[in-house]
Amino acid sequence: MTEAEVIHLLREHVEGQFPKVCPNCQWTYASLQEFLLTTQRVGPIMSYDAELGNWNPVRQIGTMALSNCACGSTLALTSEGLPLAEFKGFLDWIRTETLRQGLSQGVLLGRLRDEMRRQILAEMAKDC
């Protein structure tokens, strides 16, 4: 799996989590684009399976990216619902790239998050 394929897989999955409603203030984020523009990232993305070295899970623990709503509540974008075969491909990519690049999974996933955000915002700018 390439980085571009991973971004496509994750983006498609995460976009399926919208609309997303803040449980505290009831603000509805209509799209991933709106979510990226109006929330504040909290900490690194965490892949719990990768962190535990479980590269071939029978059932995923999952991956989570946290962001704060303007009201201060923390919202999560997760890998929940991602088919296990696709999730395992994602884990294989993490393992391969952390070894190849000599990076921690946190740094690697942070770069992935940054690149996905850059692509989405660039697309939005093009549409304006």
VMD Tcl script that draws the C-alpha trace (Angstrom):
set ca {
  {0.00 0.00 0.00}
  {1.35 3.43 -0.90}
  {0.93 6.64 1.08}
  {-1.51 7.90 -1.57}
  {-3.57 4.73 -1.21}
  {-3.56 5.04 2.59}
  {-4.71 8.66 2.37}
  {-7.46 7.72 -0.07}
  {-8.62 4.83 2.15}
  {-8.64 6.87 5.34}
  {-10.15 9.95 3.77}
  {-13.00 7.98 2.26}
  {-13.64 6.27 5.60}
  {-13.47 9.48 7.66}
  {-15.68 11.40 5.22}
  {-18.32 8.75 5.90}
  {-18.42 9.94 9.55}
  {-20.15 13.18 8.52}
  {-22.35 14.91 9.34}
  {-20.89 14.84 12.87}
  {-22.61 16.50 15.83}
  {-20.85 17.83 18.91}
  {-22.53 16.14 21.88}
  {-22.04 19.25 24.03}
  {-23.10 22.25 21.93}
  {-24.95 20.33 19.18}
  {-22.95 22.06 16.43}
  {-23.24 19.98 13.26}
  {-20.16 19.59 11.11}
  {-21.60 18.93 7.68}
  {-18.34 17.71 6.15}
  {-14.75 16.79 6.86}
  {-13.73 20.07 5.24}
  {-15.83 22.10 7.67}
  {-14.51 20.01 10.55}
  {-10.89 20.71 9.55}
  {-11.54 24.43 9.24}
  {-13.38 24.90 12.52}
  {-11.84 22.49 15.03}
  {-8.46 22.47 16.77}
  {-6.31 19.34 16.72}
  {-5.58 17.68 20.05}
  {-2.45 15.54 20.31}
  {-1.17 13.00 17.82}
  {-3.15 10.37 15.94}
  {-2.91 7.10 17.81}
  {-3.15 3.63 16.31}
  {-3.63 1.48 19.37}
  {-3.06 -1.81 17.51}
  {0.26 -0.53 16.13}
  {1.24 0.87 19.53}
  {0.74 -2.59 21.03}
  {2.61 -4.27 18.16}
  {-0.53 -6.14 17.14}
  {0.04 -6.09 13.39}
  {-2.48 -8.83 12.60}
  {-5.51 -8.18 14.82}
  {-8.53 -10.45 14.71}
  {-10.57 -7.43 15.82}
  {-9.17 -3.92 15.67}
  {-8.78 -1.75 18.74}
  {-8.54 1.12 16.30}
  {-6.99 4.41 15.38}
  {-8.17 7.78 16.63}
  {-7.56 11.45 15.84}
  {-8.87 13.98 18.34}
  {-9.96 17.58 17.78}
  {-11.66 20.19 19.93}
  {-14.93 21.84 18.97}
  {-15.14 25.61 19.52}
  {-17.10 24.85 22.71}
  {-14.12 22.89 24.07}
  {-15.53 19.39 23.71}
  {-13.22 16.77 22.24}
  {-14.42 14.97 19.12}
  {-12.88 11.85 17.61}
  {-12.43 10.62 14.07}
  {-11.81 6.88 14.25}
  {-11.14 3.78 12.20}
  {-14.26 2.16 13.67}
  {-16.20 0.43 10.92}
  {-13.23 0.19 8.57}
  {-13.23 -3.37 7.17}
  {-10.60 -5.50 8.90}
  {-8.75 -6.34 5.66}
  {-8.36 -2.63 4.88}
  {-7.35 -1.87 8.46}
  {-4.67 -4.58 8.28}
  {-3.35 -2.99 5.07}
  {-3.12 0.31 6.94}
  {-1.23 -1.38 9.80}
  {1.15 -3.04 7.33}
  {1.85 0.38 5.83}
  {2.55 1.83 9.30}
  {4.94 -0.99 10.16}
  {6.75 -0.83 6.83}
  {7.09 2.96 6.79}
  {8.16 3.35 10.42}
  {10.95 0.84 9.81}
  {11.90 2.24 6.39}
  {11.92 5.88 7.49}
  {13.12 5.33 11.06}
  {10.14 7.23 12.47}
  {7.83 6.66 15.40}
  {4.25 5.85 14.50}
  {3.21 9.18 16.03}
  {5.46 11.16 13.71}
  {4.45 9.07 10.68}
  {0.73 9.38 11.38}
  {1.16 13.10 12.08}
  {2.69 13.54 8.65}
  {-0.16 11.54 7.14}
  {-2.71 13.75 8.92}
  {-0.91 16.89 7.74}
  {-0.84 15.68 4.14}
  {-4.50 14.72 4.14}
  {-5.40 18.13 5.57}
  {-3.20 19.89 3.00}
  {-4.87 18.02 0.13}
  {-8.40 18.72 1.37}
  {-7.75 22.42 1.94}
  {-6.03 22.72 -1.47}
  {-9.11 21.18 -3.10}
  {-11.33 23.65 -1.27}
  {-9.21 26.59 -2.43}
  {-9.43 25.33 -6.02}
  {-13.22 25.14 -5.81}
  {-13.54 28.80 -4.69}
}
mol new
graphics top color blue
foreach p $ca { graphics top sphere $p radius 0.5 }
foreach p [lrange $ca 0 end-1] q [lrange $ca 1 end] { graphics top cylinder $p $q radius 0.2 }
display resetview
